[in-house]
Amino acid sequence: MDKTPLYTPYSDLFRDIGMEIRNLANQRLSELGLNVQQGQMIDYIFHNEEKGVIQKDLAERFSRTGATITSMLQGLEKKGYLKRVIPENNERQKRIHLLPKGADLVGEFNEIFSGVENRIVQGLTESEARVLKELLMKVKGTLRGENR
């Protein structure tokens, strides 16, 4: 039986860093009764609402299933952050709109996520931070099959 590990140190590092980033953001967002994904979703809707955000847009943007997005939207709707509206001309697509309570949070999200971004590169020089970003973008593209 082959005992080769099913993971690489890179995947461990990415997973661990991702968890640390999520924990940093969740510490602050939990005070608002939200998690990182909900915060990012509200922020996305805020910045794209004029284009007419639908559930499919959110599923594509956050790489989640329709069922997961539905569940998240229902939770945010119950908390009074957004509403889903069925347009008269297309009953199959619900448009998603932020309510004032949701829009009011965007400034706080920006502060929270900016703080996390600053923390990520806190121990790096500007040059190191730039190189890190370039390398991460390259890895992301490779994993998506874009850098062939």
DSSP file (Angstrom, degrees, kcal/mol; ACC not computed):
  #  RESIDUE AA STRUCTURE BP1 BP2  ACC     N-H-->O    O-->H-N    N-H-->O    O-->H-N    TCO  KAPPA ALPHA  PHI   PSI    X-CA   Y-CA   Z-CA
    1    1 A M              0   0    0      0, 0.0     2,-0.3     0, 0.0     0, 0.0   0.000 360.0 360.0 360.0 131.3    0.0    0.0    0.0
    2    2 A D        -     0   0    0      1,-0.1     0, 0.0     2,-0.0     0, 0.0  -0.554 360.0-169.9 -73.2 126.3    1.4    3.4   -1.0
    3    3 A K        +     0   0    0     -2,-0.3    -1,-0.1     2,-0.0     3,-0.1   0.110  35.8 138.3-105.6  22.0    1.9    5.6    2.0
    4    4 A T        -     0   0    0      1,-0.1    -2,-0.0     2,-0.1     0, 0.0  -0.485  62.8-106.3 -65.2 130.9    2.5    8.8    0.1
    5    5 A P        -     0   0    0      0, 0.0    -1,-0.1     0, 0.0    -2,-0.0  -0.246  16.0-137.3 -59.2 147.8    0.7   11.7    1.8
    6    6 A L  S    S+     0   0    0     -3,-0.1     2,-0.3     2,-0.0    -2,-0.1   0.329  83.7  54.7 -86.7   7.2   -2.4   13.0    0.0
    7    7 A Y  S    S-     0   0    0      4,-0.0     3,-0.0     3,-0.0     0, 0.0  -0.854  72.1-135.7-133.8 166.8   -1.4   16.6    0.6
    8    8 A T     >  -     0   0    0     -2,-0.3     4,-2.0     1,-0.1     5,-0.2  -0.864  31.1-111.9-118.4 158.7    1.5   18.8    0.0
    9    9 A P  H  > S+     0   0    0      0, 0.0     4,-2.6     0, 0.0     5,-0.2   0.852 118.6  59.3 -56.7 -31.6    3.1   21.3    2.4
   10   10 A Y  H  > S+     0   0    0      2,-0.2     4,-2.9     1,-0.2     5,-0.2   0.947 104.6  47.1 -62.2 -47.6    1.7   24.0    0.1
   11   11 A S  H  > S+     0   0    0      1,-0.2     4,-2.5     2,-0.2    -1,-0.2   0.880 111.7  51.8 -64.3 -35.7   -1.9   22.9    0.5
   12   12 A D  H  X S+     0   0    0     -4,-2.0     4,-3.0     2,-0.2    -1,-0.2   0.935 111.4  47.2 -62.4 -45.3   -1.4   22.8    4.2
   13   13 A L  H  X S+     0   0    0     -4,-2.6     4,-2.9     2,-0.2     5,-0.3   0.933 113.0  47.7 -62.7 -46.2    0.0   26.3    4.3
   14   14 A F  H  X S+     0   0    0     -4,-2.9     4,-2.6     2,-0.2    -1,-0.2   0.919 114.3  47.3 -61.0 -43.2   -2.8   27.6    2.1
   15   15 A R  H  X S+     0   0    0     -4,-2.5     4,-2.3    -5,-0.2    -2,-0.2   0.945 114.7  45.9 -62.9 -47.8   -5.4   25.9    4.3
   16   16 A D  H  X S+     0   0    0     -4,-3.0     4,-2.2     2,-0.2    -2,-0.2   0.910 114.4  47.1 -64.0 -42.9   -3.8   27.2    7.5
   17   17 A I  H  X S+     0   0    0     -4,-2.9     4,-2.6    -5,-0.2     5,-0.2   0.922 111.4  52.0 -64.5 -43.3   -3.4   30.7    6.2
   18   18 A G  H  X S+     0   0    0     -4,-2.6     4,-2.5    -5,-0.3    -2,-0.2   0.899 110.1  48.9 -58.7 -41.2   -7.0   30.7    4.9
   19   19 A M  H  X S+     0   0    0     -4,-2.3     4,-2.5     2,-0.2    -1,-0.2   0.895 110.9  49.8 -67.1 -39.5   -8.2   29.6    8.3
   20   20 A E  H  X S+     0   0    0     -4,-2.2     4,-2.4     2,-0.2    -2,-0.2   0.919 111.9  48.2 -64.3 -43.2   -6.2   32.3   10.1
   21   21 A I  H  X S+     0   0    0     -4,-2.6     4,-2.2     1,-0.2     5,-0.2   0.933 112.7  48.4 -61.9 -46.2   -7.5   35.0    7.8
   22   22 A R  H  X S+     0   0    0     -4,-2.5     4,-3.0    -5,-0.2    -2,-0.2   0.908 110.9  51.0 -61.4 -42.2  -11.1   33.8    8.3
   23   23 A N  H  X S+     0   0    0     -4,-2.5     4,-1.9     2,-0.2    -1,-0.2   0.904 108.3  52.0 -63.3 -41.4  -10.7   33.7   12.0
   24   24 A L  H  X S+     0   0    0     -4,-2.4     4,-1.0     1,-0.2    -1,-0.2   0.942 115.7  40.3 -59.5 -48.1   -9.3   37.3   12.1
   25   25 A A  H  X S+     0   0    0     -4,-2.2     4,-2.6     1,-0.2     3,-0.4   0.903 112.6  55.4 -68.7 -40.7  -12.3   38.6   10.1
   26   26 A N  H  X S+     0   0    0     -4,-3.0     4,-2.6     1,-0.2    -1,-0.2   0.824  97.3  64.8 -64.0 -30.9  -14.8   36.4   12.0
   27   27 A Q  H  < S+     0   0    0     -4,-1.9     4,-0.5     1,-0.2    -1,-0.2   0.934 113.2  32.8 -56.5 -45.9  -13.7   37.8   15.3
   28   28 A R  H >< S+     0   0    0     -4,-1.0     3,-0.8    -3,-0.4     4,-0.4   0.897 118.7  51.8 -78.0 -42.0  -15.0   41.2   14.4
   29   29 A L  H ><>S+     0   0    0     -4,-2.6     5,-2.1     1,-0.2     3,-1.5   0.823  98.9  65.0 -67.1 -30.7  -17.9   40.1   12.2
   30   30 A S  G ><5S+     0   0    0     -4,-2.6     3,-1.1     1,-0.3    -1,-0.2   0.810  92.2  63.6 -63.5 -27.1  -19.3   37.9   14.9
   31   31 A E  G < 5S+     0   0    0     -3,-0.8    -1,-0.3    -4,-0.5    -2,-0.2   0.776 105.5  46.2 -64.0 -24.7  -19.9   41.0   17.0
   32   32 A L  G < 5S-     0   0    0     -3,-1.5    -1,-0.3    -4,-0.4    -2,-0.2   0.411 122.2-109.0 -95.0  -0.8  -22.3   42.0   14.2
   33   33 A G  T < 5S+     0   0    0     -3,-1.1     2,-0.3    -4,-0.3    -3,-0.2   0.742  84.7 105.4  79.2  23.9  -23.9   38.5   14.2
   34   34 A L      < -     0   0    0     -5,-2.1    -1,-0.3    -8,-0.1     2,-0.2  -0.797  58.5-137.2-128.7 168.8  -22.4   37.7   10.8
   35   35 A N     >  -     0   0    0     -2,-0.3     4,-2.5    -3,-0.1     5,-0.2  -0.721  39.1 -93.2-118.9 177.0  -19.6   35.5    9.3
   36   36 A V  H  > S+     0   0    0     -2,-0.2     4,-2.9     1,-0.2     5,-0.2   0.912 122.8  50.3 -57.6 -47.3  -17.0   36.3    6.6
   37   37 A Q  H  > S+     0   0    0      1,-0.2     4,-2.2     2,-0.2    -1,-0.2   0.904 111.6  48.0 -61.1 -41.3  -19.1   34.8    3.8
   38   38 A Q  H  > S+     0   0    0      2,-0.2     4,-2.5     1,-0.2    -1,-0.2   0.910 112.6  49.5 -65.1 -41.1  -22.1   36.8    4.8
   39   39 A G  H  X S+     0   0    0     -4,-2.5     4,-2.3     1,-0.2    -2,-0.2   0.920 112.0  47.3 -62.9 -44.6  -20.0   40.0    5.0
   40   40 A Q  H  X S+     0   0    0     -4,-2.9     4,-2.5     2,-0.2    -1,-0.2   0.876 111.5  52.0 -64.8 -36.8  -18.5   39.4    1.6
   41   41 A M  H  X S+     0   0    0     -4,-2.2     4,-2.6    -5,-0.2    -2,-0.2   0.932 110.0  47.2 -66.2 -45.7  -21.9   38.7    0.1
   42   42 A I  H  X S+     0   0    0     -4,-2.5     4,-2.5     1,-0.2    -2,-0.2   0.918 113.1  50.0 -60.9 -42.8  -23.4   42.0    1.5
   43   43 A D  H  X S+     0   0    0     -4,-2.3     4,-2.1     2,-0.2    -2,-0.2   0.912 110.8  49.2 -62.6 -43.2  -20.4   43.9    0.3
   44   44 A Y  H  X S+     0   0    0     -4,-2.5     4,-1.2     2,-0.2    -2,-0.2   0.929 111.8  48.1 -62.2 -46.0  -20.7   42.3   -3.2
   45   45 A I  H >X S+     0   0    0     -4,-2.6     4,-1.2     1,-0.2     3,-0.6   0.921 110.0  53.5 -61.0 -43.5  -24.4   43.1   -3.4
   46   46 A F  H 3< S+     0   0    0     -4,-2.5     3,-0.4     1,-0.2     4,-0.3   0.917 113.4  41.8 -56.4 -46.4  -23.7   46.7   -2.3
   47   47 A H  H 3< S+     0   0    0     -4,-2.1    -1,-0.2     1,-0.2    -2,-0.2   0.593 125.5  33.8 -81.9 -10.1  -21.1   47.3   -5.0
   48   48 A N  H XX S+     0   0    0     -4,-1.2     3,-1.3    -3,-0.6     4,-0.6   0.311  81.0 107.8-125.0   7.0  -23.1   45.6   -7.8
   49   49 A E  G >< S+     0   0    0     -4,-1.2     3,-1.1    -3,-0.4     4,-0.3   0.833  74.5  60.7 -60.2 -34.9  -26.7   46.3   -7.0
   50   50 A E  G 34 S+     0   0    0      1,-0.3    -1,-0.3    -4,-0.3    -2,-0.1   0.800 101.4  54.8 -64.4 -27.2  -27.1   48.8   -9.8
   51   51 A K  G <4 S-     0   0    0     -3,-1.3    -1,-0.3     0, 0.0    -2,-0.2   0.669 123.1-105.6 -77.0 -16.9  -26.3   45.9  -12.3
   52   52 A G    <<  -     0   0    0     -3,-1.1     2,-0.3    -4,-0.6    -3,-0.2   0.903  34.0-140.0  89.1  80.0  -29.1   43.8  -10.8
   53   53 A V        -     0   0    0     43,-0.5    43,-2.7    -4,-0.3     2,-0.3  -0.525  22.5-176.9 -75.6 131.8  -27.6   41.0   -8.6
   54   54 A I  B >>  -A   95   0A   0     -2,-0.3     4,-1.4    41,-0.2     3,-0.7  -0.809  42.0-100.8-121.5 168.0  -29.3   37.6   -8.9
   55   55 A Q  H 3> S+     0   0    0     39,-0.6     4,-2.3    -2,-0.3     5,-0.2   0.860 119.9  59.2 -57.3 -38.9  -28.6   34.4   -7.0
   56   56 A K  H 3> S+     0   0    0      1,-0.2     4,-2.3     2,-0.2    -1,-0.3   0.875 101.3  55.7 -59.7 -38.4  -26.6   33.0   -9.9
   57   57 A D  H <> S+     0   0    0     -3,-0.7     4,-2.7     1,-0.2    -1,-0.2   0.914 109.3  46.6 -59.1 -43.6  -24.2   35.9   -9.7
   58   58 A L  H  X S+     0   0    0     -4,-1.4     4,-2.5     2,-0.2    -2,-0.2   0.893 109.8  52.9 -67.7 -40.4  -23.5   35.2   -6.1
   59   59 A A  H  X>S+     0   0    0     -4,-2.3     5,-1.7     1,-0.2     4,-0.5   0.910 114.4  42.8 -61.6 -42.3  -23.0   31.4   -6.7
   60   60 A E  H ><5S+     0   0    0     -4,-2.3     3,-0.6     3,-0.2    -2,-0.2   0.926 114.9  49.1 -69.4 -45.3  -20.4   32.2   -9.4
   61   61 A R  H 3<5S+     0   0    0     -4,-2.7    -2,-0.2     1,-0.2    -1,-0.2   0.876 122.7  31.6 -63.3 -39.4  -18.6   34.9   -7.5
   62   62 A F  H 3<5S-     0   0    0     -4,-2.5    -1,-0.2    -5,-0.2    -2,-0.2   0.305 103.4-123.6-105.6   8.7  -18.3   32.9   -4.3
   63   63 A S  T <<5 +     0   0    0     -3,-0.6     2,-0.3    -4,-0.5    -3,-0.2   0.915  65.1 135.0  49.9  51.9  -18.0   29.4   -5.9
   64   64 A R      < -     0   0    0     -5,-1.7    -1,-0.2    -6,-0.2    -2,-0.1  -0.867  58.5-100.8-125.5 159.2  -20.9   28.0   -3.9
   65   65 A T     >  -     0   0    0     -2,-0.3     4,-2.3     1,-0.1     5,-0.2  -0.346  33.4-111.8 -74.4 160.8  -23.9   25.9   -4.9
   66   66 A G  H  > S+     0   0    0      1,-0.2     4,-2.6     2,-0.2     5,-0.2   0.879 118.8  54.4 -58.6 -38.8  -27.3   27.5   -5.5
   67   67 A A  H  > S+     0   0    0      2,-0.2     4,-2.2     1,-0.2    -1,-0.2   0.897 107.9  48.8 -64.8 -40.4  -28.6   25.8   -2.4
   68   68 A T  H  > S+     0   0    0      2,-0.2     4,-2.3     1,-0.2    -2,-0.2   0.927 112.6  47.9 -64.4 -44.6  -25.8   27.2   -0.2
   69   69 A I  H  X S+     0   0    0     -4,-2.3     4,-2.9     2,-0.2     5,-0.2   0.910 109.9  53.1 -62.8 -42.4  -26.5   30.7   -1.6
   70   70 A T  H  X S+     0   0    0     -4,-2.6     4,-2.5     1,-0.2    -1,-0.2   0.929 109.8  48.3 -57.6 -46.3  -30.2   30.3   -1.0
   71   71 A S  H  X S+     0   0    0     -4,-2.2     4,-2.0     1,-0.2    -1,-0.2   0.915 112.7  47.6 -61.8 -44.1  -29.6   29.4    2.6
   72   72 A M  H  X S+     0   0    0     -4,-2.3     4,-2.3     1,-0.2    -2,-0.2   0.917 112.5  49.2 -64.2 -43.1  -27.3   32.3    3.2
   73   73 A L  H  X S+     0   0    0     -4,-2.9     4,-2.6     1,-0.2    -2,-0.2   0.897 108.5  53.2 -64.1 -40.3  -29.7   34.7    1.5
   74   74 A Q  H  X S+     0   0    0     -4,-2.5     4,-2.4    -5,-0.2    -1,-0.2   0.913 109.8  48.8 -60.9 -41.9  -32.6   33.4    3.7
   75   75 A G  H  X S+     0   0    0     -4,-2.0     4,-1.5     2,-0.2    -2,-0.2   0.917 113.4  45.7 -63.3 -44.0  -30.5   34.0    6.8
   76   76 A L  H  <>S+     0   0    0     -4,-2.3     5,-2.6     1,-0.2     6,-0.7   0.840 112.2  52.4 -68.5 -33.1  -29.6   37.6    5.8
   77   77 A E  H ><5S+     0   0    0     -4,-2.6     3,-1.3     1,-0.2    -2,-0.2   0.915 107.4  51.2 -68.0 -43.1  -33.2   38.3    4.8
   78   78 A K  H 3<5S+     0   0    0     -4,-2.4    -1,-0.2     1,-0.3    -2,-0.2   0.832 107.9  53.2 -62.7 -32.3  -34.5   37.1    8.2
   79   79 A K  T 3<5S-     0   0    0     -4,-1.5    -1,-0.3    -5,-0.2    -2,-0.2   0.526 118.3-114.3 -81.6  -5.1  -32.0   39.5    9.9
   80   80 A G  T < 5S+     0   0    0     -3,-1.3    21,-0.4    -4,-0.3    22,-0.3   0.715  82.5 119.2  83.7  21.4  -33.3   42.4    7.8
   81   81 A Y  S   <S+     0   0    0     -5,-2.6    18,-2.3    20,-0.2    21,-0.4   0.746  78.3   1.1 -89.9 -25.8  -30.2   43.0    5.7
   82   82 A L  E     -B   98   0A   0     -6,-0.7     2,-0.3    16,-0.3    16,-0.2  -0.945  57.4-143.7-152.5 170.7  -31.6   42.3    2.3
   83   83 A K  E     -B   97   0A   0     14,-2.8    14,-2.8    -2,-0.3     2,-0.5  -0.987  13.9-136.3-139.8 152.1  -34.7   41.4    0.3
   84   84 A R  E     -B   96   0A   0     -2,-0.3     2,-0.4    12,-0.2    12,-0.2  -0.937  22.2-166.2-110.1 128.8  -35.3   39.4   -2.7
   85   85 A V  E     -B   95   0A   0     10,-3.2    10,-3.3    -2,-0.5    -2,-0.0  -0.941  15.7-140.9-120.4 133.9  -37.7   40.8   -5.3
   86   86 A I        -     0   0    0     -2,-0.4     8,-0.2     8,-0.2     5,-0.1  -0.837  24.5-135.7 -93.1 114.0  -39.3   38.9   -8.2
   87   87 A P    >   -     0   0    0      0, 0.0     3,-1.0     0, 0.0     6,-0.1  -0.372  11.6-127.5 -67.3 148.0  -39.4   41.2  -11.3
   88   88 A E  T 3  S+     0   0    0      1,-0.2     3,-0.3     3,-0.1    -2,-0.0   0.841 108.2  52.2 -63.2 -33.5  -42.6   41.3  -13.3
   89   89 A N  T 3  S+     0   0    0      1,-0.3    -1,-0.2     2,-0.1     2,-0.2   0.554 121.0  27.8 -84.2  -7.0  -40.8   40.5  -16.5
   90   90 A N    X   +     0   0    0     -3,-1.0     3,-1.0     3,-0.1    -1,-0.3  -0.641  57.2 177.6-155.9  91.5  -38.9   37.5  -15.2
   91   91 A E  T 3  S+     0   0    0     -3,-0.3    -1,-0.1     1,-0.2    -3,-0.1   0.587  78.8  66.6 -74.2  -9.7  -40.4   35.4  -12.4
   92   92 A R  T 3  S+     0   0    0      1,-0.1     2,-0.6    -6,-0.0    -1,-0.2   0.699  95.0  60.9 -84.2 -19.3  -37.6   32.9  -12.5
   93   93 A Q    <   -     0   0    0     -3,-1.0     2,-0.6    -6,-0.1    -1,-0.1  -0.929  68.8-154.9-116.9 118.8  -34.9   35.4  -11.3
   94   94 A K        -     0   0    0     -2,-0.6   -39,-0.6    -8,-0.2     2,-0.3  -0.789  15.8-139.0 -89.1 125.8  -35.1   37.1   -7.9
   95   95 A R  E     -AB  54  85A   0    -10,-3.3   -10,-3.2    -2,-0.6     2,-0.5  -0.640  15.7-137.7 -80.7 141.3  -33.2   40.4   -7.8
   96   96 A I  E     - B   0  84A   0    -43,-2.7   -43,-0.5    -2,-0.3     2,-0.4  -0.891  23.8-179.6-108.0 126.4  -31.4   40.9   -4.5
   97   97 A H  E     - B   0  83A   0    -14,-2.8   -14,-2.8    -2,-0.5     2,-0.3  -0.972  24.6-125.8-127.1 137.5  -31.4   44.3   -2.9
   98   98 A L  E     - B   0  82A   0     -2,-0.4   -16,-0.3   -16,-0.2   -17,-0.1  -0.594  20.7-140.6 -77.4 141.3  -29.8   45.5    0.3
   99   99 A L    >>  -     0   0    0    -18,-2.3     4,-2.3    -2,-0.3     3,-1.1  -0.581  35.5 -96.7 -89.5 163.7  -32.0   47.1    2.9
  100  100 A P  H 3> S+     0   0    0      0, 0.0     4,-2.4     0, 0.0     5,-0.2   0.856 125.5  58.7 -51.2 -38.4  -30.7   50.2    4.7
  101  101 A K  H 34 S+     0   0    0    -21,-0.4     4,-0.5     1,-0.2   -20,-0.2   0.880 110.1  43.1 -59.9 -38.3  -29.6   47.9    7.6
  102  102 A G  H X> S+     0   0    0     -3,-1.1     3,-1.1   -21,-0.4     4,-0.5   0.908 112.7  50.9 -73.2 -43.7  -27.4   46.0    5.2
  103  103 A A  H >< S+     0   0    0     -4,-2.3     3,-1.1     1,-0.3     4,-0.4   0.847 102.3  62.2 -63.4 -33.8  -26.0   49.0    3.4
  104  104 A D  T 3< S+     0   0    0     -4,-2.4     4,-0.4    -5,-0.3     3,-0.3   0.743  98.5  57.9 -64.0 -22.5  -25.1   50.6    6.8
  105  105 A L  T <> S+     0   0    0     -3,-1.1     4,-2.5    -4,-0.5     3,-0.3   0.680  81.7  84.6 -81.3 -18.0  -22.7   47.7    7.5
  106  106 A V  H <X S+     0   0    0     -3,-1.1     4,-2.6    -4,-0.5    -1,-0.2   0.870  87.7  52.2 -58.6 -41.0  -20.5   48.1    4.4
  107  107 A G  H  > S+     0   0    0     -4,-0.4     4,-1.8    -3,-0.3    -1,-0.3   0.907 110.8  48.2 -60.1 -41.9  -18.3   50.8    6.0
  108  108 A E  H  > S+     0   0    0     -4,-0.4     4,-2.6    -3,-0.3    -2,-0.2   0.897 110.1  52.2 -65.3 -40.2  -17.7   48.5    8.9
  109  109 A F  H  X S+     0   0    0     -4,-2.5     4,-3.4     1,-0.2     5,-0.4   0.933 107.2  52.3 -60.6 -45.5  -16.9   45.6    6.6
  110  110 A N  H  X S+     0   0    0     -4,-2.6     4,-2.2     1,-0.2    -1,-0.2   0.903 111.1  47.5 -58.4 -41.1  -14.4   47.7    4.7
  111  111 A E  H  X S+     0   0    0     -4,-1.8     4,-2.0     2,-0.2    -1,-0.2   0.921 114.6  46.3 -64.7 -44.6  -12.7   48.6    8.0
  112  112 A I  H  X S+     0   0    0     -4,-2.6     4,-1.9     2,-0.2    -2,-0.2   0.954 116.5  42.6 -63.5 -51.4  -12.6   44.9    9.1
  113  113 A F  H  X S+     0   0    0     -4,-3.4     4,-2.5     1,-0.2    -1,-0.2   0.839 112.5  54.0 -69.3 -32.4  -11.4   43.5    5.8
  114  114 A S  H  X S+     0   0    0     -4,-2.2     4,-2.5    -5,-0.4    -1,-0.2   0.903 108.1  50.9 -64.9 -40.8   -8.8   46.3    5.4
  115  115 A G  H  X S+     0   0    0     -4,-2.0     4,-2.0     2,-0.2    -2,-0.2   0.893 110.7  48.2 -62.4 -40.4   -7.5   45.5    8.9
  116  116 A V  H  X S+     0   0    0     -4,-1.9     4,-2.0     2,-0.2    -2,-0.2   0.927 110.6  51.3 -65.8 -44.9   -7.2   41.8    7.9
  117  117 A E  H  X S+     0   0    0     -4,-2.5     4,-1.3     1,-0.2    -2,-0.2   0.913 110.9  48.5 -58.3 -43.5   -5.4   42.8    4.6
  118  118 A N  H  < S+     0   0    0     -4,-2.5     4,-0.4     1,-0.2    -1,-0.2   0.887 109.6  52.6 -64.0 -38.3   -2.9   44.9    6.6
  119  119 A R  H >< S+     0   0    0     -4,-2.0     3,-0.8     1,-0.2     4,-0.3   0.858 102.0  60.5 -65.8 -35.6   -2.3   42.1    9.0
  120  120 A I  H 3< S+     0   0    0     -4,-2.0     3,-0.3     1,-0.2    -1,-0.2   0.894 117.0  29.6 -59.5 -41.5   -1.5   39.7    6.2
  121  121 A V  T >< S+     0   0    0     -4,-1.3     3,-2.1    -3,-0.2    -1,-0.2   0.262  86.3 113.6-104.2  11.6    1.4   41.7    5.0
  122  122 A Q  T <  S+     0   0    0     -3,-0.8    -1,-0.2    -4,-0.4    -2,-0.1   0.844  81.2  42.6 -53.7 -40.2    2.4   43.3    8.3
  123  123 A G  T 3  S+     0   0    0     -4,-0.3     2,-0.3    -3,-0.3    -1,-0.3   0.278 103.2  86.9 -92.9  12.2    5.7   41.5    8.5
  124  124 A L  S <  S-     0   0    0     -3,-2.1     2,-0.1     1,-0.0    -3,-0.0  -0.798  75.1-121.3-112.4 152.1    6.6   42.0    4.9
  125  125 A T     >  -     0   0    0     -2,-0.3     4,-2.6     1,-0.1     5,-0.2  -0.385  38.6-103.5 -75.5 167.9    8.3   44.8    3.0
  126  126 A E  H  > S+     0   0    0      1,-0.2     4,-2.2     2,-0.2     5,-0.2   0.904 124.9  50.4 -59.0 -40.7    6.4   46.6    0.2
  127  127 A S  H  > S+     0   0    0      2,-0.2     4,-2.4     1,-0.2    -1,-0.2   0.916 110.7  48.0 -64.7 -44.0    8.5   44.7   -2.3
  128  128 A E  H  > S+     0   0    0      1,-0.2     4,-2.8     2,-0.2    -2,-0.2   0.899 111.0  51.4 -63.4 -40.6    7.9   41.3   -0.6
  129  129 A A  H  X S+     0   0    0     -4,-2.6     4,-2.2     2,-0.2    -1,-0.2   0.904 110.7  48.4 -63.6 -41.1    4.1   42.0   -0.4
  130  130 A R  H  X S+     0   0    0     -4,-2.2     4,-2.4     2,-0.2    -2,-0.2   0.927 113.4  46.6 -64.7 -45.4    4.0   42.9   -4.1
  131  131 A V  H  X S+     0   0    0     -4,-2.4     4,-2.7     2,-0.2     5,-0.2   0.909 110.8  53.2 -64.0 -42.1    6.0   39.7   -5.0
  132  132 A L  H  X S+     0   0    0     -4,-2.8     4,-2.7     1,-0.2    -1,-0.2   0.932 110.3  47.3 -57.5 -46.7    3.7   37.6   -2.8
  133  133 A K  H  X S+     0   0    0     -4,-2.2     4,-2.4     1,-0.2    -1,-0.2   0.917 111.7  50.0 -62.8 -43.4    0.6   39.0   -4.5
  134  134 A E  H  X S+     0   0    0     -4,-2.4     4,-2.0     1,-0.2    -1,-0.2   0.917 113.0  46.6 -61.3 -43.6    2.1   38.3   -7.9
  135  135 A L  H  X S+     0   0    0     -4,-2.7     4,-2.6     2,-0.2    -2,-0.2   0.905 111.8  50.1 -66.8 -41.5    3.0   34.8   -7.0
  136  136 A L  H  X S+     0   0    0     -4,-2.7     4,-2.6    -5,-0.2    -1,-0.2   0.897 110.4  50.2 -64.5 -39.4   -0.4   34.0   -5.5
  137  137 A M  H  X S+     0   0    0     -4,-2.4     4,-2.4     2,-0.2    -1,-0.2   0.889 111.0  50.0 -64.0 -38.6   -2.1   35.4   -8.6
  138  138 A K  H  X S+     0   0    0     -4,-2.0     4,-2.4     2,-0.2    -2,-0.2   0.928 111.5  47.4 -65.5 -45.3    0.1   33.2  -10.7
  139  139 A V  H  X S+     0   0    0     -4,-2.6     4,-2.7     2,-0.2     5,-0.2   0.924 111.5  51.5 -61.1 -45.0   -0.7   30.1   -8.6
  140  140 A K  H  X S+     0   0    0     -4,-2.6     4,-1.5     1,-0.2    -2,-0.2   0.925 111.2  47.5 -58.5 -45.7   -4.4   30.9   -8.7
  141  141 A G  H  <>S+     0   0    0     -4,-2.4     5,-3.4     1,-0.2     6,-0.7   0.895 111.3  50.9 -63.1 -40.6   -4.3   31.2  -12.5
  142  142 A T  H ><5S+     0   0    0     -4,-2.4     3,-1.4     4,-0.2    -2,-0.2   0.925 108.8  50.7 -63.1 -45.1   -2.4   27.9  -12.8
  143  143 A L  H 3<5S+     0   0    0     -4,-2.7    -1,-0.2     1,-0.3    -2,-0.2   0.810 110.8  50.0 -64.0 -28.8   -4.9   26.1  -10.7
  144  144 A R  T 3<5S-     0   0    0     -4,-1.5    -1,-0.3    -5,-0.2    -2,-0.2   0.470 119.2-112.1 -86.5  -2.4   -7.7   27.5  -12.9
  145  145 A G  T < 5S+     0   0    0     -3,-1.4     3,-0.2    -4,-0.4    -3,-0.2   0.695  85.0 119.5  81.8  18.9   -5.9   26.3  -16.0
  146  146 A E      < +     0   0    0     -5,-3.4     2,-0.7     1,-0.2    -4,-0.2   0.696  61.8  61.7 -90.0 -20.6   -5.2   29.9  -17.2
  147  147 A N              0   0    0     -6,-0.7    -1,-0.2     1,-0.2    -2,-0.1  -0.538 360.0 360.0-108.5  65.8   -1.3   29.7  -17.2
  148  148 A R              0   0    0     -2,-0.7    -1,-0.2    -3,-0.2    -2,-0.1   0.417 360.0 360.0-109.0 360.0   -0.6   27.0  -19.7
